[in-house]
């Protein structure tokens, strides 16, 4: 049982971080389909930073700064150049996937997987079997709570929601929706960097091309499934992680009796089911799309 819980936490933690980034962006009225690109950028920057400098702290700092720069670029394209959010987000994802491959090729002269000599600090023997997990797993519930407080219990959160749902009304009381969206995307960029760092350096200590494998899009789906609420979206992300862990467990139990590709595809099937269920219930889809019509006119 402990092995299953550890597997869920390992796969769920980066998914929760990237989901929270999507929630914050959604509150500001931004459909953030660039989560995948920022996440893989954070993963690549973390491993490359560790290999080149030998410092986890410096590597994390570089990853956060690069992802924030990508978020600012996304904001500039959407806000100042008035590009479509969906297209701009997909472009950011393409930039992250292609840019990391190019960076690995340029720095190491090969597109093979890059291994780091060490990864993120572990929890240690004091946590028993869970000591193999990284510190970002322990910090994850705290980050979820802080995001909930920020979005649901602070003036900043109210202004952010107003900027996303009713930008004209927000502007009439002195709130700049564009600045609020920039703040939301910057915070989200930092969270995406942590998601990528946990994925690449939390347990694997390796970076390979396309290693995010659609997790950014799964996080976006969790935002919709969770109706844009930080707690419900976190539970949706953990649900996808549970399905993935059960799929891995099923491979060991059933072996060749069940198609291997079907078991690997269970998280993505669950993602599609979650989006469909959210649309059927209407509440999640309605909340997640709130303010988008006004945003296009702002």
N, C-alpha and C positions, 0 to 999 in steps of 0.2 A: 504493500500500500504506500509506503514511503517513497518508493521509486516512482510511482504514478504521480504523487503530489510534487515531487521534485521536477519531474518532466513537465508538469503543468506550469509550475512557476518559471521554469527556464524558458518555455515557449511563450508563456503568457505575459511575462514582464515587458519585453520589448514591444509586444502588441498593445499593452496598456499605455505605455508612454506615447506611442504614435497615435493611439486613439484619443488621448487627452489633447494632443496637438490639434487633431481634427475638431474636437469639441470646442476648443477655444476659438478656432477660426470660424466655425459654424455660428457661434454666438455673435461674432462680428459681421456675419452675413457673407462669409466667404466659403464657397465649395472648394475645399483644398484637395485636389487630386494630385498635388505634387508631393504628398507625404512619402510615397515610395521612393522618389528621387532623393529627398532629403535624408531619408533613413539610410539608404545605401551609401550616401556621401558620408554620413557620420560613421558608418561602419568602416569604410575605407580609410578615412582620415585617422581614426583611432588606431587601427593596426599599423598603418604606415608611420604614424607618429611614434608609436612604441618601438618599432623596428629602427627608425632613424635616430631617435633621441634617447631611448631607454627610459623614458619618463611617462608614467600613466597620466599624471596630472597635466603635463604639457600636452599630451596627445588628446585628452578630453577637452582641454581648452581650445586647441586648434579645431577639433571637430565641431564644437559649439559655435565658434566664430565663423567657420565656413558655412555651416547650416543657417546661421543668422544672415550671412551675406546672401545666400540663396533665397531666403525668405524676403529680404529687402528687395531683391531683384524681382521676385514674383509680385510683390506689392506695387513696385514701380510699373511693371508691365500692365497690371490690372487697373490700377488707380490712375496713373498719369497717361498711359498710352491707351487706356480704355479697351483693353483686349478682353475677349471672352474668358471668364474664369475657368471654365472646363478645359478649353484649348490651352490656356496658359499653364494650368496645372499639369496637364499631360506633357506639355513641352518641358516643364521643370523635371518631371519624372524621366523623360528621355534624356535630358541633359545630365541628370545624376547617373543613370545607368551607363550611358556612353562615356561620360566624363571620367568616371572611376576606372573604366576599362582602359581608357587612354592614359590616365595617370599611372596605373600599374605598369603599362607597357613602357612608358617614358622613363619611369624611375628605376624599374628593375629589369627592363629589357625583355620581359616575358609576360604572358598573360596567364601564367599558371597561378595557383593559389599561393598566397603569401602567409607564412606562419610567423607569429610573434613569439619571442622567447618567454613571455609571460603575459598574463591578462590582467583583468581587474582584480583588486583585492578580494579574497574570499572571507566568508563569515567566520571560518575557523572551527576548531574542535569543540568550542563551547556550545555550538548549536547542533552537535551530534551529527546525524546523517545529513542534515541540511547545511552543514558547514562547507560543502562543495559549491554552494551558491555564492554569487557575487554580492557585494554590498548594495548594488543597485536594486537587487530583489528586496532587500530589507527596507530600502528607502522608498520603494514603490508605493506602499500604502500611505505613507506620509505625503507623497506628492499628490496622490489622488485626493486626500483630505484637503490639502492646501488649495488644489484646483477648485474643489467644491466650495470652500470658503471664499475664494477669490471671485468665483462666478456668481454665487448665490447669496453671499452675505456681505458684500462690500459695495461701496459706491462705484468703484471701477467696474464691477460686474454688471451693475444696473446700466451704466453708461454704455458698456459693450453690447448688452442686449438691445438697448435702444438704438444703437448705431446699426445693428443688424436687422432689426425688425421694422423700425420707423426712422430712417436716417434723416428725413426732412424735419420730423418733430425733434429729434436730437439736436440738429443744427439750430433750431429755433431757440433752444435753451442754452446755447453756447458750447455744445459738445461737437467736436470735429470728428465726424465718422471716419474720415480717411486716416487721421492720426490714431484712432482707436483700432482700426484694422491693422495698421502698421504694428502697433504694440502687440496685438493678438498674434500676428504672424511671427514676430520676433520671439515671443515666448514659445510658440509652437516649434520654431526652428531649433531652439535649445532642447526641447523635449524630443524632437526627432533625432538629434545628435545623441542623446542618452539612449534612445531606442536602438540606434545602430551600434553604439558602443557595447551595449549589453548583448546584442545578437552576435557580434563578432568577437568580443573580448571577454564576455561573461563566462563562457564555458569552453568555447571552441578554440579561442586564441588564433583565429585564422580568418582571412578574407579571401573570398572567391567571387568571380563575376556573377552578378544576378543572385547573390545569396539571400536577398530579402524575399525572393520568390512570391511576390504579391502581397506581402504582409502590410504594406502601406495601404493597398486597396482594401484589405480585410479590416484595417483600422477605420477607413472611411465608411465601410459597411457597418461597423460597430457603432459609429456615430449616428447613422440613420436608424439602426435597430434600437439604440438606446435613446432615441428622440432628442438627441443633442444635450442630454443631461450627463454630467461627469460621472455620477455613480452608476446610472443605468448603462451608460456606454462602456464603463469599466467591466461591469458584469457581462455585457455582450462579448467584449474582447476575451474575457476569461472563459466564456462558454465556447468560443472558437478554439481556445487553447486546450480545453478539456477534450473536445472532439478530436483534435490533432493527437493528443496524448493517448486517447483510447484507440486511435487508428494505429499508432505505433505498437501499442500493447497487443492489438488484434493480430498484427503480423507475427508476433512471437507465439500467440496461442493457436491461430488457425493455420499458419504456415502457407502452404501452396493451395489450400482448400478454397481460399478466397483470393480473387485477383489482386495482385500487389498494387497495381495502379489505382484500383478502386479505393483501397485503404489509404493510400497517399493523398487521394483527392477528397477525403472526407472533410477536412477543414474548409475547402473551397465550396463543397456541396452545402455545408452548414452555413457558409456566408451567403450563398444564393438563397437558401431557405430563409435566413434571417431577414434579408432585404424584402423577399416576397411577403413574409409574415407581417413585417412592419407596414408594407403598403396595404395589406388586407385589413389590418387594424386601423389604418389611416392616421392614428395619433402620431406614431413615430415619423412617418413620412411627412405629415403636415408640419410638425415641429421642425424637422430638419430642413425643410424648404422655406421656412418662414422668412419673409423679408427679402427673398431673392428678386422678386419683381420690383420692389422699391429700389433695391441696390442697383439694378441696371439703369434706373432713371436718375440716380443720385449723381 
